[in-house]
Amino acid sequence: MLEALRLDGKTAVVTGAGRGLGRSMALALAQAGATVVCAARTLQEIEDTVAAIAANGGSALAVQTDVTKSGQVDALVGRCLDKFGRLDIMLANAGAGTSHAPFWEYPDDEFDRAIALNLNSAFYCGRAAARAMIDCKRGGVIINVSSMTALRGNSIFAYPTAKGGVIAMTKSQAVMLGPHGIRVNVIIPGLIPQKPPRDPRESSQREDAARRMPVRRLGECWEMGPLAVYLASDASSYVTGESFIIDGGVLAGSLGPVDYCPTHDPFAGPPST
């Protein structure tokens, strides 16, 4: 059974791999045997991830990429193919939060930025990966990353709007790409801090959030890794078009009253490019 979770001989691209959830998932895929191409805008961060993978005996490559630019995403996939000759797994994790302005005052440029960072980027990654996978005729796996905020009303507005689009897009991708042997699923993280609290107020907010959760704690970045490995591996060979919520039971038990909504996201923050 455990052999089905191995990724030996597979090559994966992970966007937003320099920190937080993306870094943890990149490390997990490498630990399972995959060669990992780590992409993000900040070169030093993905080089650090590559160094961590190499220190554990894995193989990885850093490719600086702005995933809001379709040409750069195409170049990222091209670099992967040139270097390793194949692309088996695309993990479209990169994204970022945007303005917290009220809906009735939300500026056009901030809405466009949210869509570009969180929805367009996943589209560009999936499209480029699908082309490569279809051309290679080996099939493959696309894993998108959304957010719990997409499944519940939230005053940060543009970010969950874009992430809701990622969930819908995943289902259509799965239908269109299934005949080509390509599976597509989406991970929906809950409250998973990606860095230490900035101040006592934020620490208190995290403690308050943890008390409201069925598991009575916030998630940890490493917990994303095993789920990513499962979805990337043959262990999930009959799974496509599905949404995998990893939130400690928040959506099952409800975080709080309808009007409970922080003015910013102090607990986790969206994955960063």
C-alpha positions in Angstrom: 0.0 0.0 0.0 2.8 2.5 0.9 4.4 1.9 -2.5 1.4 3.5 -4.1 2.3 6.8 -2.3 5.8 6.8 -3.8 6.7 9.4 -6.5 10.0 8.0 -7.6 10.8 9.0 -11.2 8.1 11.7 -11.2 8.7 15.4 -11.7 6.6 18.1 -10.0 6.3 21.8 -10.4 5.3 23.7 -7.2 4.4 27.4 -7.4 4.7 29.5 -4.3 7.3 27.0 -3.1 9.5 29.5 -1.2 7.6 29.6 2.1 4.6 28.5 4.0 2.3 25.9 2.6 4.1 25.7 -0.8 7.5 25.0 0.8 6.0 22.3 3.0 4.3 20.6 0.0 7.4 20.8 -2.1 9.5 19.2 0.7 6.9 16.4 1.1 6.8 15.7 -2.7 10.6 15.5 -2.7 10.6 13.2 0.4 8.2 10.9 -1.5 10.7 10.7 -4.3 9.7 13.4 -6.8 12.1 15.8 -8.5 10.7 19.2 -7.7 10.9 22.4 -9.7 10.3 25.2 -7.1 8.8 28.4 -8.5 8.1 31.8 -6.9 8.9 35.5 -7.5 11.5 35.6 -4.7 14.6 33.7 -5.9 16.3 33.5 -2.5 13.3 31.8 -0.9 13.0 29.0 -3.5 16.8 28.5 -3.5 16.5 27.9 0.2 13.7 25.3 -0.5 15.9 23.6 -3.1 18.8 23.6 -0.6 16.6 21.9 2.0 15.5 19.3 -0.5 19.1 18.6 -1.5 20.1 18.3 2.1 17.7 15.5 2.5 19.0 13.7 -0.6 16.4 15.0 -3.0 16.6 16.7 -6.4 15.2 20.1 -7.1 15.5 23.2 -9.3 14.6 26.8 -8.5 13.0 28.9 -11.3 12.0 32.5 -10.6 8.5 33.0 -11.9 5.7 35.5 -11.7 2.7 33.3 -12.1 0.5 36.3 -13.0 2.3 36.3 -16.3 1.2 33.5 -18.7 4.5 33.7 -20.6 6.5 33.2 -17.5 4.4 30.2 -16.5 4.9 28.7 -20.0 8.6 29.3 -19.6 8.6 27.6 -16.2 7.1 24.5 -17.7 9.5 24.7 -20.6 12.4 24.8 -18.2 11.1 21.8 -16.4 10.8 19.8 -19.7 14.2 20.9 -20.9 15.9 20.0 -17.7 14.1 16.8 -16.7 12.3 15.7 -19.9 8.9 15.3 -18.3 6.2 16.9 -16.1 4.0 14.7 -14.0 2.6 16.9 -11.3 1.6 20.6 -11.3 0.8 22.0 -7.9 -0.6 25.5 -8.4 -0.3 26.8 -4.9 0.9 30.4 -5.4 -1.5 33.2 -4.5 -1.8 36.2 -2.2 -4.3 38.3 -0.3 -5.3 41.8 -1.5 -7.1 44.9 -0.3 -9.6 44.7 2.6 -11.7 47.6 1.4 -15.5 47.5 1.8 -17.3 45.9 -1.2 -19.0 49.2 -2.1 -15.7 51.0 -2.3 -13.6 48.2 -3.7 -11.2 49.6 -6.4 -11.0 48.1 -9.9 -7.3 47.6 -9.8 -7.3 45.7 -6.5 -10.1 43.3 -7.7 -8.1 42.7 -11.0 -5.0 42.0 -8.9 -6.8 39.5 -6.7 -8.1 37.6 -9.8 -4.7 37.7 -11.4 -2.8 36.4 -8.3 -5.3 33.8 -7.3 -7.4 32.6 -10.3 -5.5 33.5 -13.4 -2.3 32.1 -12.0 -4.0 28.7 -11.5 -5.4 28.8 -15.0 -2.0 29.6 -16.5 -0.4 26.8 -14.5 -3.0 24.2 -15.4 -3.1 25.1 -19.1 0.7 25.0 -19.4 0.9 21.7 -17.5 -2.0 20.1 -19.5 -0.2 21.0 -22.8 2.9 19.3 -21.7 1.2 16.2 -20.2 -0.9 15.7 -23.3 2.1 16.1 -25.6 4.1 13.6 -23.5 1.2 11.1 -23.5 1.9 10.0 -19.9 -1.1 11.6 -18.2 -0.4 13.5 -15.0 -1.8 15.3 -12.0 -2.8 18.9 -11.5 -3.4 20.0 -7.9 -4.9 23.5 -7.3 -5.0 25.3 -3.9 -8.0 27.3 -2.9 -9.0 28.6 0.5 -11.6 27.9 3.2 -12.6 31.5 2.8 -14.1 30.5 -0.6 -16.7 28.4 1.2 -18.0 30.9 3.7 -19.0 34.6 3.5 -16.0 36.7 4.2 -15.4 40.5 4.3 -12.0 40.2 2.6 -14.1 39.7 -0.5 -11.8 39.6 -3.6 -9.5 36.8 -2.3 -12.3 34.3 -1.6 -14.1 35.3 -4.8 -11.0 34.3 -6.8 -10.4 31.2 -4.7 -14.0 30.1 -5.3 -13.3 30.3 -9.0 -10.4 28.0 -8.5 -12.8 25.4 -7.0 -15.2 25.7 -10.0 -12.3 25.6 -12.5 -10.9 22.4 -10.9 -14.1 20.6 -11.7 -14.2 21.7 -15.3 -10.5 20.8 -15.7 -11.1 17.4 -14.4 -13.9 16.8 -16.9 -12.0 18.1 -19.9 -8.6 16.5 -19.0 -9.8 13.1 -17.7 -9.9 11.5 -21.2 -6.2 12.4 -21.5 -5.3 10.6 -18.3 -4.9 13.8 -16.3 -6.5 14.1 -12.8 -7.3 17.4 -11.3 -8.2 18.1 -7.6 -8.2 21.1 -5.3 -6.9 21.4 -1.7 -8.8 23.8 0.5 -6.7 24.8 3.6 -8.2 26.3 6.7 -6.4 28.2 9.4 -2.8 27.2 9.0 -0.3 29.9 10.2 2.7 30.3 7.9 4.8 32.4 10.2 5.0 33.3 13.9 2.5 35.9 15.2 3.6 39.5 14.6 2.5 40.8 18.0 0.6 39.8 21.2 -2.7 40.9 19.6 -2.2 38.5 16.7 -1.1 35.7 19.1 -4.4 36.3 21.1 -6.4 36.2 17.9 -4.9 32.8 17.0 -5.6 31.4 20.4 -9.2 32.6 20.1 -9.6 31.0 16.7 -8.1 27.7 18.0 -10.7 27.6 20.8 -13.5 27.8 18.3 -12.3 24.8 16.3 -13.4 21.2 16.8 -9.8 20.0 17.1 -8.9 22.9 19.4 -5.8 24.0 17.6 -4.7 25.6 14.4 -3.1 23.6 11.6 0.6 23.3 10.8 2.2 23.7 7.4 3.7 20.2 7.4 0.1 18.8 7.5 -0.4 19.9 3.9 2.4 17.7 2.7 0.9 14.2 3.2 -2.3 15.3 1.4 -0.4 16.7 -1.5 1.6 13.4 -1.8 -1.6 11.4 -1.7 -3.2 13.5 -4.5 0.0 13.4 -6.6 0.4 9.6 -6.3 -1.2 6.5 -7.6 -2.9 6.1 -4.3 -5.5 8.5 -5.6 -5.7 7.1 -9.1 -9.5 7.1 -9.1 -9.9 10.5 -7.6 -10.5 13.6 -9.8 -12.6 16.7 -9.7 -12.7 16.6 -5.9 -12.2 19.2 -3.2 -10.2 18.3 -0.1 -10.8 20.4 2.9 -8.1 20.4 5.5 -9.4 22.8 8.2 -9.5 21.0 11.6 -13.3 20.8 11.3 -13.9 24.6 11.1 -16.5 24.4 8.3 -18.2 21.4 10.0 -18.5 23.1 13.3 -18.5 26.7 12.2 -15.9 29.2 13.2 -18.4 31.5 14.9 -21.4 33.6 14.3 -22.2 34.9 10.8 -20.8 38.3 11.7 -17.6 36.9 13.2 -15.0 38.0 10.7 -11.6 39.6 11.4 -10.8 42.7 9.5 -7.6 41.0 8.2 -6.4 37.4 8.1 -4.2 37.1 11.2 -4.3 33.3 11.4 -2.8 32.0 8.2 -2.8 34.4 5.3 -3.0 33.1 1.8 -0.1 31.3 0.2 2.5 33.8 -1.1 4.0 33.8 -4.6 
